[in-house]
Amino acid sequence: MAAAATRRALLVGALALTTPAYAQVNDPQAVALPDDIVIGSAAARLALTEYGSAMCGHCRAFEQSSWPTLKREYIDTGKVRFTFREALAPTSPDGSIESVTFAMYQVSRCNGATQEQYFQRLNTFFDRQPAIQSSETMAIVRDHLISVGEGAGLTREQTLACLRDPDGPDRMRRLNEAFSRDAAAAEVSPATPMFFLNGRHIDTGPMMTPDSMRGVLDAAHAAPAG
């Protein structure tokens, strides 16, 4: 995005956001997090976790290509319990992209959003990702954030208050710790989207189209327990 330094200053001044840095931890054990966004039956045989980012082009491609099939055929039918873990990616030298990504998560979670509401807002951000990425100023980015909030029934004041939510930076640090930890345990680079199926890392490629994703999930669902 052009004039990154100016937009960065506008973001800090107008939205008062603090972007936490990636943290490295040594614990390789994947654990459930209180910050997880989870949708689907607790009795589902398959547990699919995605580390994704609202400003990641590949994550947007997954959401537009495979997500509707995943939701309709696997989550809604009780086959898959899906967990989304927020990541800050891609990164930028001045932190401006991470700040915008963080702001998207703040709006997606705003006002005690239900899991369904969260995914509706996040999907709207994925739809708007190209427009947000090409925004010339942070004021335009802020307008997008407010507009998505309004579409979800939030007032401008509620959205701006959520952008300043003091719990957000600590939550993001915890999620980034998990992102780094689980990538290290899987011996892969911490790139998004990153998927785990029943606790095991799986290749991203087959998840990017509905047919190949079906192959992965159907095989796992049919496999003997244990």
C-alpha positions in Angstrom: 0.0 0.0 0.0 1.3 3.5 -0.9 2.4 6.0 1.7 2.7 3.4 4.4 4.3 5.6 7.0 1.5 8.2 6.7 -1.2 5.6 7.0 0.6 4.0 9.9 0.5 7.3 11.7 -3.1 7.8 10.9 -4.0 4.4 12.2 -2.3 4.9 15.5 -3.8 8.3 16.0 -7.3 7.6 14.8 -7.8 4.0 16.0 -5.4 3.8 18.9 -4.4 0.2 18.0 -1.4 -1.6 19.4 -0.1 -4.4 17.3 1.6 -7.2 19.3 4.7 -8.8 17.9 5.1 -12.5 17.0 6.3 -14.5 20.0 8.3 -17.7 20.1 7.5 -20.4 22.7 9.1 -23.7 23.4 6.0 -25.8 24.2 5.2 -27.9 21.1 1.9 -29.3 22.5 -1.2 -28.0 20.7 -3.8 -27.0 23.2 -7.3 -25.6 23.1 -7.3 -21.8 23.6 -9.9 -19.6 25.2 -9.5 -17.2 22.2 -10.5 -19.9 19.6 -13.4 -19.2 17.4 -15.2 -22.6 17.1 -18.2 -23.7 15.0 -19.8 -27.1 14.6 -20.8 -30.0 16.7 -18.8 -30.9 19.8 -19.5 -34.6 18.8 -17.9 -34.2 15.4 -15.4 -36.9 14.6 -13.1 -34.5 12.8 -11.6 -31.4 14.4 -10.2 -29.0 11.8 -8.1 -26.0 12.9 -7.1 -23.2 10.5 -4.6 -20.5 11.4 -5.7 -17.8 9.0 -5.5 -14.1 8.4 -8.0 -11.6 7.1 -5.4 -9.9 5.0 -3.9 -13.1 3.6 -4.6 -13.6 -0.1 -4.4 -17.4 0.1 -6.8 -17.4 3.1 -9.2 -15.4 1.0 -8.9 -17.9 -1.8 -9.7 -20.8 0.7 -12.7 -18.9 2.0 -14.1 -18.2 -1.5 -13.4 -21.6 -3.0 -13.6 -24.2 -0.2 -15.3 -22.6 2.8 -18.9 -22.8 1.4 -18.5 -26.6 0.9 -16.8 -27.1 4.2 -19.6 -25.2 6.0 -22.5 -26.8 4.1 -21.3 -30.4 3.8 -19.1 -30.9 6.9 -19.7 -28.4 9.6 -23.5 -28.1 9.3 -23.9 -31.9 9.0 -21.9 -32.6 12.2 -18.9 -34.2 10.6 -16.4 -31.4 11.3 -15.8 -29.1 14.3 -14.0 -26.1 12.9 -11.6 -23.8 14.8 -10.3 -20.5 13.4 -7.3 -19.0 15.0 -6.4 -15.4 14.1 -2.9 -14.7 12.8 -1.2 -11.5 11.7 0.0 -12.2 8.2 1.4 -11.0 5.9 3.8 -8.9 7.7 5.1 -5.4 6.7 8.2 -3.4 7.7 6.2 -0.7 9.4 3.5 -3.0 10.9 0.7 -1.3 9.0 -0.7 -4.5 7.4 -0.6 -6.2 10.8 -2.5 -3.3 12.4 -5.2 -3.5 9.7 -5.5 -7.2 10.2 -5.8 -6.8 14.0 -8.5 -4.2 13.5 -10.5 -6.6 11.4 -10.4 -9.1 14.2 -11.5 -6.5 16.7 -14.6 -5.7 14.6 -15.3 -9.4 13.9 -15.4 -10.0 17.7 -17.1 -6.7 18.6 -19.9 -6.6 21.1 -19.8 -10.2 22.1 -20.3 -11.6 18.6 -21.6 -15.1 18.4 -19.5 -17.6 16.5 -21.8 -17.4 13.5 -21.7 -13.5 13.6 -17.9 -13.6 13.8 -17.7 -15.7 10.6 -20.2 -13.6 8.8 -18.1 -10.5 9.6 -14.8 -12.2 8.8 -16.2 -13.4 5.4 -17.3 -9.8 4.7 -13.7 -8.7 5.3 -12.4 -11.3 3.0 -14.8 -10.0 0.3 -13.5 -6.5 0.9 -9.8 -7.5 1.2 -8.7 -6.2 -2.2 -10.4 -2.8 -1.6 -8.9 -2.6 1.8 -5.4 -3.5 0.5 -5.6 -0.8 -2.1 -6.8 1.9 0.3 -4.8 5.1 -0.1 -5.2 6.3 3.5 -5.9 4.8 6.8 -9.0 7.0 6.9 -10.4 4.9 4.1 -9.4 1.7 5.9 -11.3 3.0 9.0 -14.4 3.7 6.8 -14.3 0.1 5.7 -14.1 -1.1 9.3 -17.0 1.1 10.3 -19.0 0.0 7.2 -18.6 -3.7 8.1 -19.6 -2.9 11.6 -22.7 -1.1 10.4 -23.6 -4.1 8.2 -23.5 -6.2 11.3 -25.8 -3.9 13.3 -23.0 -2.0 15.1 -23.0 1.8 15.5 -20.0 3.8 14.5 -19.3 4.4 18.2 -19.5 0.7 19.1 -17.1 -0.2 16.3 -14.5 2.5 17.3 -14.8 1.4 20.9 -14.1 -2.2 19.9 -11.1 -1.1 17.9 -9.7 0.3 21.2 -10.6 -2.8 23.2 -7.7 -3.2 25.6 -8.0 -7.0 25.7 -7.2 -7.3 22.0 -3.4 -7.0 22.1 -3.0 -9.7 24.8 -5.3 -12.0 22.9 -3.3 -11.5 19.8 -0.1 -12.2 21.6 -1.5 -15.5 22.9 -2.7 -16.5 19.4 0.7 -15.6 17.8 2.4 -17.7 20.4 0.2 -20.6 19.5 0.9 -20.0 15.8 4.6 -20.0 16.2 4.5 -23.0 18.6 2.3 -25.2 16.4 4.3 -24.3 13.2 7.5 -25.2 15.0 6.1 -28.5 16.2 4.9 -29.4 12.7 8.3 -28.3 11.3 6.8 -25.8 8.9 7.1 -22.1 8.4 4.4 -20.0 10.2 2.5 -19.2 7.0 -1.2 -18.8 6.5 -3.5 -20.6 6.0 -2.1 -23.5 8.1 -4.3 -26.5 8.8 -4.4 -29.2 11.5 -6.8 -32.1 11.3 -7.4 -34.0 14.5 -4.2 -32.4 15.9 -2.0 -33.3 12.9 -0.6 -30.8 10.4 -2.0 -31.3 6.9 -0.8 -29.9 3.6 -2.6 -26.7 2.6 -2.7 -27.5 -1.1 -5.5 -30.0 -1.1 -7.6 -27.8 1.1 -7.8 -25.0 -1.5 -10.3 -26.6 -3.8 -13.6 -28.3 -2.8 -13.0 -31.6 -4.5 -9.5 -32.2 -3.1 -10.7 -31.0 0.3 -13.5 -33.5 0.2 -10.9 -36.2 -0.5 -8.9 -35.3 2.6 -11.9 -35.0 4.9 -13.8 -38.0 3.6 -10.8 -40.2 4.0 -10.2 -39.0 7.5 -13.9 -39.5 8.4 -13.9 -43.1 7.1 -10.6 -44.1 8.8 -10.9 -46.4 11.8 -10.8 -44.6 15.2 -7.4 -44.4 16.8 
